[in-house]
Amino acid sequence: MPALTDVLVIGLGVTGAGVALDAASRGLDVVAVDAFDVAWGTSRWSSKLVHGGLRYLAKGQVAVAHESAVERGILMEVTAPHLVHPLPMLMPLTAEISASQAWLARRGVGAGDLLRRLAGTARETLPRPRRISATETRTLAPVARHDVRGGILSWDGQLEDDARLVLDIARTATSYGAHVHTRVRAISVTGTGAVLRDELTGEERRIEARAVINATGVWADQLVEGISLKPSRGTHLVVRREALPGVRCALMAPVPGASNRFVFALPQPDGTFYVGLTDEPVSGAVPDVPEPPEEDVDFLLSVMAGALEQPLTRADVVGAYAGLRPLLDSNGSTADLSRRHAVLVSEQGVVTVVGGKLTTYRRMAEDAVDKALSVSGLRARPCRTRQLPLLGAGSHAELAAVDAPARLVRRFGTEAPLVVANALAHGLTRNEALAPVSPTIPATLAELVFGVTHEGAADVADLLDRRTRIGLVPADRVVAEPLARRALAIAKASTIS
């Protein structure tokens, strides 16, 4: 790690990784650090959705909604088309939803489609929302009510994996020269540098920087004074596909008594569904890894039970996770607080970026770097990330032509053949490299080895909790741990030899 850099970035969630890429691609020297790992915090606890801003539009936050729609289009068509796919979302129209509510919902998705058009996102990328019949509704999802009179089918973006997006951004930043270091904690920070501590050795050293950007999310107020955050907890449950038989798309279940809140059942490529989410204020010390409380589990199950012919039970829940949103405190409920980001400058000149959403990480990073340049007087080229594909990105035609298993193409894009070749170069046979971990775990040894050799994984947790998401299901984690240890040993043996 150099002793002097242009830009020091603290935090390697999606925003911090985005800042590192933005600054490095402008020609600046960049050092980015995280006390734990890439995608350690909130960025890996999302719904894995790339929102078009419909929820914000319903709250009158037009600028936030438009920004979300624009950034969704950039992700789906330019920066990460291998990682973001169109997801059909169904809202069944039952007797619980009045004619006026149904009319508002149709108007809402229509407005969302207008946002898509204004954002310049192609119809081929996101199909037009439409009203569907009762028969088609039951074909897409076996809803509980026999009085269903149809449904509203809309489309949004879905991430293959939020942690994979962060890893891709960080790796792309390194390809532009950024120095990315995990297990390095910022002890004290000023506008001209920081004291950093290696969390593995305990060694401390100071790094000088012409600009310092605090992108630590929900921990931002612990690093810099003068920031007031009001974290909000979002909880999700993980269930197997068999627990939702016949559900062929994302399902929206209205929260009783709320005009614009839903619980979603979101199908995942690995054969699970994520059911979420909550929006509850939290107080007190911020934990390294938030735990979903029992009341959140009860709430999600009860809401979803009202929508399904075969209700979910606690026996169906094979995992759960919770994330904390770093919302700026404006004396409102967390559900009503704006998701618009803010870029703040401390008295000592540290630039902090907080708030916002995973979908708009690129714009957040651009604004943070622009502010850092203004404060520091650094000169750099204009932002170019709007047109800059991440590693592995390619057109749909290019991705379709990649000679590799479909799972690897979804997760690594045009780099999928490299994942396979890397495993073979480390002495694995093709069958060993590409065999799924188990019938319920589609991840492969090739991915795990690549996670060590190319993505900086240092231990089993890195591999199972962030390079893959096997760890979201504790029972699957136990099954996969021996293979993760084998991947680490394979990479270590190659390094020694």
C-alpha positions as CSV (number, residue, x, y, z in Angstrom):
1,M,0.0,0.0,0.0
2,P,1.5,3.4,-0.9
3,A,2.1,6.0,1.7
4,L,0.5,8.8,-0.4
5,T,-2.5,8.6,-2.7
6,D,-4.8,11.0,-4.5
7,V,-8.0,9.5,-3.0
8,L,-8.5,7.3,0.0
9,V,-11.8,5.4,0.1
10,I,-13.0,3.9,3.3
11,G,-15.6,1.2,3.0
12,L,-16.0,-1.4,0.2
13,G,-19.7,-1.9,0.0
14,V,-21.3,-1.0,-3.3
15,T,-20.9,2.7,-2.8
16,G,-17.2,2.6,-1.7
17,A,-16.4,0.2,-4.5
18,G,-18.2,2.5,-6.9
19,V,-16.2,5.5,-5.6
20,A,-13.0,3.6,-6.1
21,L,-13.9,2.7,-9.7
22,D,-15.1,6.2,-10.5
23,A,-12.0,7.9,-9.2
24,A,-9.6,5.3,-10.7
25,S,-11.3,5.5,-14.1
26,R,-10.8,9.3,-14.1
27,G,-7.0,8.7,-13.8
28,L,-6.6,9.3,-10.1
29,D,-4.5,7.2,-7.8
30,V,-6.8,5.4,-5.4
31,V,-6.5,3.3,-2.2
32,A,-9.7,1.7,-1.0
33,V,-9.9,-0.2,2.3
34,D,-12.4,-2.1,4.4
35,A,-12.2,-3.3,8.0
36,F,-13.7,-6.7,7.0
37,D,-14.2,-7.7,3.3
38,V,-15.7,-6.5,0.1
39,A,-19.5,-6.4,0.4
40,W,-19.4,-7.1,4.1
41,G,-22.2,-4.7,5.2
42,T,-25.6,-3.6,3.9
43,S,-24.8,-4.2,0.2
44,R,-25.1,-8.0,0.6
45,W,-28.3,-7.9,2.6
46,S,-30.6,-6.4,-0.1
47,S,-33.6,-7.9,-1.9
48,K,-31.3,-8.4,-4.9
49,L,-33.6,-6.0,-6.9
50,V,-32.6,-3.2,-9.1
51,H,-35.5,-0.9,-8.6
52,G,-37.0,1.4,-11.2
53,G,-38.3,3.8,-8.4
54,L,-42.0,3.0,-8.4
55,R,-42.2,3.0,-4.6
56,Y,-40.6,6.4,-4.5
57,L,-42.9,7.7,-7.2
58,A,-45.9,6.7,-5.0
59,K,-44.4,8.8,-2.2
60,G,-44.1,11.8,-4.4
61,Q,-40.3,11.5,-4.6
62,V,-40.2,12.1,-8.4
63,A,-36.5,13.0,-8.6
64,V,-35.5,9.9,-6.6
65,A,-37.7,7.7,-8.8
66,H,-36.3,9.1,-12.0
67,E,-32.8,8.7,-10.8
68,S,-33.5,5.0,-9.9
69,A,-35.0,4.4,-13.4
70,V,-32.0,5.9,-15.1
71,E,-29.5,3.9,-13.1
72,R,-31.5,0.7,-13.5
73,G,-31.2,1.1,-17.2
74,I,-27.5,1.7,-17.1
75,L,-27.0,-1.4,-15.0
76,M,-29.2,-3.6,-17.3
77,E,-27.9,-2.3,-20.6
78,V,-24.3,-1.1,-20.1
79,T,-22.5,-1.8,-16.9
80,A,-23.7,-5.2,-15.8
81,P,-26.2,-6.9,-18.2
82,H,-24.7,-10.3,-17.2
83,L,-25.8,-9.7,-13.6
84,V,-29.1,-7.9,-13.9
85,H,-32.1,-9.6,-15.6
86,P,-35.8,-8.6,-16.0
87,L,-38.0,-10.1,-13.3
88,P,-41.8,-10.4,-13.7
89,M,-43.7,-9.3,-10.6
90,L,-47.4,-10.3,-10.0
91,M,-49.9,-8.5,-7.8
92,P,-53.0,-10.6,-7.6
93,L,-56.3,-8.6,-7.5
94,T,-58.4,-10.2,-4.7
95,A,-61.4,-8.9,-2.7
96,E,-58.9,-7.4,-0.3
97,I,-57.8,-5.0,-3.0
98,S,-60.6,-2.6,-3.8
99,A,-61.4,-1.3,-7.3
100,S,-59.9,2.0,-6.4
101,Q,-56.7,0.4,-5.1
102,A,-56.5,-1.7,-8.2
103,W,-56.9,1.4,-10.4
104,L,-54.2,3.2,-8.5
105,A,-51.9,0.2,-8.8
106,R,-52.5,0.1,-12.6
107,R,-51.8,3.9,-12.8
108,G,-48.7,3.3,-10.7
109,V,-47.1,0.6,-12.9
110,G,-48.1,2.8,-15.9
111,A,-46.2,5.7,-14.4
112,G,-43.3,3.3,-13.8
113,D,-43.3,2.4,-17.5
114,L,-43.2,6.1,-18.3
115,L,-40.2,6.4,-16.1
116,R,-38.6,3.5,-18.1
117,R,-39.2,5.4,-21.3
118,L,-37.9,8.7,-19.9
119,A,-34.8,6.9,-18.7
120,G,-34.2,5.5,-22.2
121,T,-34.4,1.9,-21.2
122,A,-35.4,-0.3,-24.2
123,R,-38.7,-2.2,-24.3
124,E,-36.7,-5.4,-25.0
125,T,-35.0,-4.9,-21.7
126,L,-38.1,-4.4,-19.6
127,P,-41.5,-5.5,-21.1
128,R,-44.7,-3.4,-20.8
129,P,-46.8,-3.9,-17.6
130,R,-50.3,-5.2,-18.2
131,R,-53.5,-6.4,-16.6
132,I,-53.9,-10.2,-16.8
133,S,-56.9,-12.5,-16.3
134,A,-57.8,-14.6,-13.3
135,T,-56.8,-17.7,-15.2
136,E,-53.3,-16.3,-16.1
137,T,-52.9,-15.1,-12.5
138,R,-53.5,-18.5,-11.1
139,T,-51.1,-20.0,-13.7
140,L,-48.3,-17.8,-12.5
141,A,-49.0,-18.2,-8.8
142,P,-51.6,-20.4,-6.8
143,V,-53.1,-17.5,-4.8
144,A,-55.1,-18.2,-1.7
145,R,-58.4,-16.5,-2.7
146,H,-60.9,-18.0,-5.0
147,D,-62.3,-14.6,-5.7
148,V,-59.2,-13.4,-7.5
149,R,-60.4,-11.3,-10.4
150,G,-57.1,-11.0,-12.2
151,G,-53.7,-9.5,-11.6
152,I,-51.2,-6.8,-12.5
153,L,-48.0,-8.0,-14.1
154,S,-45.1,-5.6,-14.1
155,W,-41.3,-5.9,-14.6
156,D,-38.3,-4.7,-12.7
157,G,-34.6,-5.6,-12.6
158,Q,-33.2,-8.5,-10.5
159,L,-29.6,-9.0,-9.5
160,E,-28.1,-12.4,-9.9
161,D,-26.3,-11.5,-6.6
162,D,-25.7,-8.2,-4.9
163,A,-22.4,-9.2,-3.4
164,R,-21.2,-10.3,-6.9
165,L,-22.1,-6.8,-8.2
166,V,-19.9,-5.3,-5.5
167,L,-17.0,-7.7,-6.3
168,D,-17.3,-6.9,-10.0
169,I,-17.1,-3.2,-9.3
170,A,-14.1,-3.6,-7.0
171,R,-12.3,-5.9,-9.5
172,T,-13.0,-3.4,-12.3
173,A,-11.6,-0.6,-10.1
174,T,-8.4,-2.6,-9.6
175,S,-8.2,-3.1,-13.4
176,Y,-8.0,0.7,-13.6
177,G,-5.2,0.8,-11.1
178,A,-7.0,1.1,-7.7
179,H,-5.3,-0.5,-4.7
180,V,-8.0,-2.5,-2.9
181,H,-7.3,-3.8,0.6
182,T,-9.6,-5.8,2.9
183,R,-9.0,-6.4,6.7
184,V,-7.7,-2.9,7.0
185,R,-9.5,-0.6,9.5
186,A,-9.4,3.2,9.5
187,I,-8.6,4.2,13.1
188,S,-8.6,7.9,12.8
189,V,-9.5,10.0,9.7
190,T,-8.9,13.6,8.6
191,G,-9.3,15.3,5.2
192,T,-5.7,14.7,4.4
193,G,-5.3,11.0,5.4
194,A,-5.9,8.3,8.0
195,V,-4.3,6.0,10.4
196,L,-4.9,2.4,9.2
197,R,-4.6,-0.8,11.1
198,D,-4.0,-4.2,9.5
199,E,-6.7,-6.4,11.3
200,L,-4.6,-9.5,10.7
201,T,-1.2,-8.3,12.1
202,G,-2.2,-5.3,14.2
203,E,0.3,-3.1,12.4
204,E,-0.7,0.5,12.2
205,R,0.5,3.1,9.6
206,R,-0.6,6.5,8.3
207,I,-1.5,7.1,4.7
208,E,-1.6,10.6,3.3
209,A,-4.3,11.5,0.8
210,R,-5.3,14.5,-1.1
211,A,-8.9,13.5,-0.7
212,V,-10.6,11.2,1.8
213,I,-14.1,9.7,1.1
214,N,-16.0,8.0,3.9
215,A,-18.3,5.3,2.4
216,T,-18.9,3.2,5.4
217,G,-22.7,3.2,5.2
218,V,-24.4,2.6,8.5
219,W,-21.1,3.1,10.3
220,A,-20.4,6.5,8.7
221,D,-21.3,8.5,11.8
222,Q,-18.8,6.5,13.9
223,L,-15.9,7.6,11.7
224,V,-16.8,11.3,11.2
225,E,-18.6,13.7,13.6
226,G,-21.6,15.7,12.6
227,I,-23.6,13.0,10.9
228,S,-26.9,11.8,12.3
229,L,-28.2,8.5,10.9
230,K,-31.5,6.7,11.6
231,P,-30.9,3.1,10.5
232,S,-33.8,1.0,9.3
233,R,-33.8,-2.8,9.4
234,G,-34.9,-4.8,6.4
235,T,-35.4,-8.5,7.1
236,H,-35.7,-11.3,4.5
237,L,-36.5,-15.0,4.9
238,V,-35.0,-17.8,2.7
239,V,-37.2,-20.7,1.7
240,R,-36.7,-23.5,-0.9
241,R,-38.6,-23.4,-4.2
242,E,-40.6,-26.5,-3.0
243,A,-42.2,-24.3,-0.3
244,L,-43.9,-22.2,-3.0
245,P,-45.1,-24.8,-5.5
246,G,-46.4,-23.3,-8.7
247,V,-45.1,-19.8,-8.1
248,R,-43.4,-18.9,-11.4
249,C,-42.6,-15.2,-10.8
250,A,-42.2,-12.7,-8.0
251,L,-45.3,-12.3,-5.9
252,M,-46.5,-9.2,-4.2
253,A,-48.7,-9.5,-1.1
254,P,-50.2,-6.3,0.3
255,V,-49.5,-5.4,3.9
256,P,-52.9,-5.2,5.7
257,G,-53.8,-1.6,6.6
258,A,-51.0,-0.1,4.4
259,S,-51.7,1.7,1.2
260,N,-48.4,1.2,-0.5
261,R,-46.5,-1.6,1.3
262,F,-46.0,-5.1,0.1
263,V,-44.2,-8.3,1.1
264,F,-42.4,-9.9,-1.9
265,A,-41.6,-13.5,-2.6
266,L,-38.7,-13.2,-5.0
267,P,-37.4,-16.3,-6.9
268,Q,-33.7,-16.8,-7.0
269,P,-31.5,-18.5,-9.6
270,D,-30.2,-20.9,-7.0
271,G,-33.6,-22.6,-6.3
272,T,-34.7,-20.5,-3.4
273,F,-37.1,-17.6,-2.7
274,Y,-36.4,-14.6,-0.6
275,V,-39.4,-13.3,1.3
276,G,-39.2,-9.7,2.5
277,L,-39.0,-7.2,3.6
278,T,-39.5,-5.2,6.7
279,D,-38.8,-1.5,7.4
280,E,-38.2,-1.0,11.1
281,P,-36.2,1.7,12.9
282,V,-33.3,0.4,15.1
283,S,-31.3,2.1,17.8
284,G,-28.2,1.4,19.8
285,A,-24.9,0.1,18.7
286,V,-24.6,-1.1,15.1
287,P,-23.7,-4.8,15.0
288,D,-21.2,-6.2,12.5
289,V,-23.8,-8.6,11.3
290,P,-27.5,-7.8,12.1
291,E,-29.7,-10.5,13.2
292,P,-33.4,-10.8,12.1
293,P,-35.7,-10.7,15.1
294,E,-38.5,-13.1,15.7
295,E,-41.2,-10.4,15.2
296,D,-39.9,-9.8,11.7
297,V,-40.2,-13.5,10.8
298,D,-43.7,-13.6,12.2
299,F,-44.7,-10.5,10.3
300,L,-43.4,-11.7,6.9
301,L,-45.0,-15.1,7.3
302,S,-48.3,-13.7,8.3
303,V,-48.5,-11.3,5.3
304,M,-47.4,-13.9,2.8
305,A,-49.9,-16.5,4.3
306,G,-52.7,-14.3,3.2
307,A,-51.7,-14.5,-0.5
308,L,-50.8,-18.1,-1.0
309,E,-53.0,-21.2,-1.4
310,Q,-50.4,-23.1,0.6
311,P,-49.2,-20.8,3.3
312,L,-45.6,-20.6,4.4
313,T,-44.8,-21.9,7.9
314,R,-41.7,-21.6,10.1
315,A,-40.8,-25.1,9.0
316,D,-40.3,-23.8,5.5
317,V,-37.8,-21.1,6.6
318,V,-34.3,-22.4,5.9
319,G,-32.5,-19.1,6.5
320,A,-33.0,-15.4,7.3
321,Y,-31.0,-12.3,7.0
322,A,-31.3,-8.6,7.9
323,G,-29.6,-5.5,6.6
324,L,-29.5,-1.9,8.0
325,R,-30.2,1.0,5.7
326,P,-28.0,4.1,6.4
327,L,-30.8,6.7,6.3
328,L,-30.2,10.3,7.2
329,D,-32.2,11.3,10.3
330,S,-34.9,13.8,9.4
331,N,-37.3,13.1,12.3
332,G,-39.6,10.9,10.2
333,S,-40.5,7.2,10.3
334,T,-37.9,5.1,8.5
335,A,-40.5,4.0,6.0
336,D,-41.1,7.6,5.0
337,L,-37.5,8.8,4.9
338,S,-36.2,9.7,1.5
339,R,-33.8,7.2,-0.1
340,R,-32.0,10.0,-1.8
341,H,-28.3,10.1,-1.0
342,A,-26.4,13.0,0.5
343,V,-22.8,14.0,0.2
344,L,-21.5,15.8,3.2
345,V,-18.1,17.5,4.1
346,S,-16.8,17.5,7.7
347,E,-15.0,20.4,9.3
348,Q,-11.7,18.5,8.7
349,G,-12.5,18.0,5.0
350,V,-13.6,14.4,4.9
351,V,-16.3,13.7,2.3
352,T,-19.0,11.4,3.4
353,V,-21.6,9.8,1.2
354,V,-24.7,8.3,2.9
355,G,-28.3,7.3,2.2
356,G,-29.3,6.2,-1.3
357,K,-29.9,2.7,-2.6
358,L,-27.9,-0.1,-4.2
359,T,-29.5,0.7,-7.6
360,T,-28.1,4.3,-7.6
361,Y,-24.6,3.4,-6.3
362,R,-23.0,4.7,-9.6
363,R,-24.5,8.2,-9.3
364,M,-23.7,8.3,-5.6
365,A,-20.1,7.5,-6.4
366,E,-20.0,10.2,-9.1
367,D,-21.4,12.8,-6.8
368,A,-18.9,11.9,-4.0
369,V,-15.9,12.0,-6.3
370,D,-17.1,15.3,-7.8
371,K,-17.3,16.8,-4.3
372,A,-13.9,15.4,-3.3
373,L,-12.3,17.1,-6.3
374,S,-14.0,20.3,-5.4
375,V,-12.9,20.2,-1.8
376,S,-9.3,19.1,-2.5
377,G,-8.5,21.0,-5.6
378,L,-7.5,17.7,-7.4
379,R,-7.8,17.7,-11.1
380,A,-9.2,14.7,-13.0
381,R,-11.0,13.7,-16.1
382,P,-14.9,13.8,-16.1
383,C,-16.8,10.9,-14.8
384,R,-17.0,8.0,-17.3
385,T,-18.8,5.2,-15.4
386,R,-22.1,5.8,-17.2
387,Q,-20.5,4.2,-20.3
388,L,-18.0,1.9,-18.6
389,P,-18.9,-1.9,-18.5
390,L,-17.8,-3.9,-15.5
391,L,-15.6,-6.9,-16.0
392,G,-17.6,-9.7,-17.5
393,A,-20.2,-7.4,-19.1
394,G,-21.3,-8.0,-22.7
395,S,-24.3,-7.6,-24.9
396,H,-27.0,-10.2,-24.8
397,A,-25.7,-11.7,-28.0
398,E,-22.1,-11.8,-26.7
399,L,-23.3,-13.5,-23.4
400,A,-25.4,-16.0,-25.3
401,A,-22.3,-17.0,-27.3
402,V,-20.1,-17.6,-24.3
403,D,-18.9,-21.2,-24.2
404,A,-19.5,-22.0,-20.5
405,P,-22.2,-23.4,-18.2
406,A,-25.2,-21.0,-17.9
407,R,-24.8,-20.5,-14.2
408,L,-21.2,-19.3,-14.7
409,V,-22.3,-16.9,-17.5
410,R,-25.0,-15.4,-15.2
411,R,-22.5,-14.8,-12.5
412,F,-19.3,-14.0,-14.4
413,G,-20.5,-13.0,-17.8
414,T,-17.8,-13.1,-20.5
415,E,-15.3,-14.1,-17.8
416,A,-17.0,-17.5,-17.3
417,P,-14.5,-19.4,-19.5
418,L,-11.7,-17.9,-17.4
419,V,-13.3,-19.3,-14.3
420,V,-13.3,-22.8,-15.8
421,A,-9.8,-22.4,-17.3
422,N,-8.5,-21.2,-13.9
423,A,-9.8,-24.4,-12.2
424,L,-8.3,-26.6,-14.8
425,A,-4.9,-24.8,-14.5
426,H,-5.0,-25.6,-10.8
427,G,-5.2,-29.4,-11.5
428,L,-8.9,-30.0,-11.4
429,T,-10.7,-32.1,-14.0
430,R,-13.7,-30.4,-15.8
431,N,-16.1,-32.7,-13.9
432,E,-14.5,-31.9,-10.5
433,A,-14.6,-28.1,-11.3
434,L,-18.2,-27.9,-12.5
435,A,-20.0,-30.5,-10.4
436,P,-22.6,-28.8,-8.1
437,V,-21.8,-28.9,-4.4
438,S,-25.1,-30.8,-3.8
439,P,-28.5,-31.3,-5.3
440,T,-29.7,-28.1,-3.5
441,I,-26.5,-26.1,-3.9
442,P,-25.6,-25.3,-7.5
443,A,-22.4,-23.5,-6.7
444,T,-19.2,-25.2,-8.0
445,L,-15.6,-25.8,-7.0
446,A,-14.5,-23.7,-10.0
447,E,-16.3,-20.7,-8.5
448,L,-14.7,-21.2,-5.1
449,V,-11.2,-21.5,-6.5
450,F,-11.7,-18.4,-8.6
451,G,-12.9,-16.6,-5.5
452,V,-9.5,-17.2,-3.9
453,T,-7.3,-16.7,-6.9
454,H,-9.0,-13.7,-8.5
455,E,-11.4,-12.2,-5.9
456,G,-9.4,-11.9,-2.7
457,A,-11.2,-14.5,-0.6
458,A,-9.1,-15.3,2.4
459,D,-11.2,-17.8,4.4
460,V,-14.2,-20.0,4.3
461,A,-16.6,-17.2,5.3
462,D,-15.4,-15.0,2.4
463,L,-16.2,-17.9,0.0
464,L,-19.5,-19.0,1.4
465,D,-20.9,-15.6,2.6
466,R,-19.8,-13.2,-0.1
467,R,-18.2,-14.9,-3.1
468,T,-21.1,-17.2,-3.1
469,R,-24.3,-16.9,-1.0
470,I,-24.3,-20.5,0.2
471,G,-24.1,-19.3,3.8
472,L,-27.6,-17.7,3.7
473,V,-28.8,-21.3,4.5
474,P,-27.0,-22.6,7.5
475,A,-27.6,-26.3,6.6
476,D,-26.1,-25.7,3.1
477,R,-23.1,-24.0,4.7
478,V,-22.3,-27.1,6.7
479,V,-22.4,-29.2,3.5
480,A,-20.2,-26.7,1.5
481,E,-17.5,-26.0,4.1
482,P,-15.3,-28.9,3.1
483,L,-15.3,-27.8,-0.5
484,A,-14.5,-24.3,0.5
485,R,-11.5,-25.5,2.5
486,R,-10.4,-27.5,-0.5
487,A,-10.6,-24.4,-2.7
488,L,-8.4,-22.5,-0.2
489,A,-5.9,-25.4,-0.1
490,I,-5.8,-25.7,-3.9
491,A,-5.0,-22.0,-4.2
492,K,-2.4,-22.1,-1.4
493,A,-0.6,-25.1,-2.9
494,S,-0.4,-23.3,-6.3
495,T,1.1,-20.2,-4.6
496,I,3.7,-22.2,-2.7
497,S,4.7,-24.2,-5.8
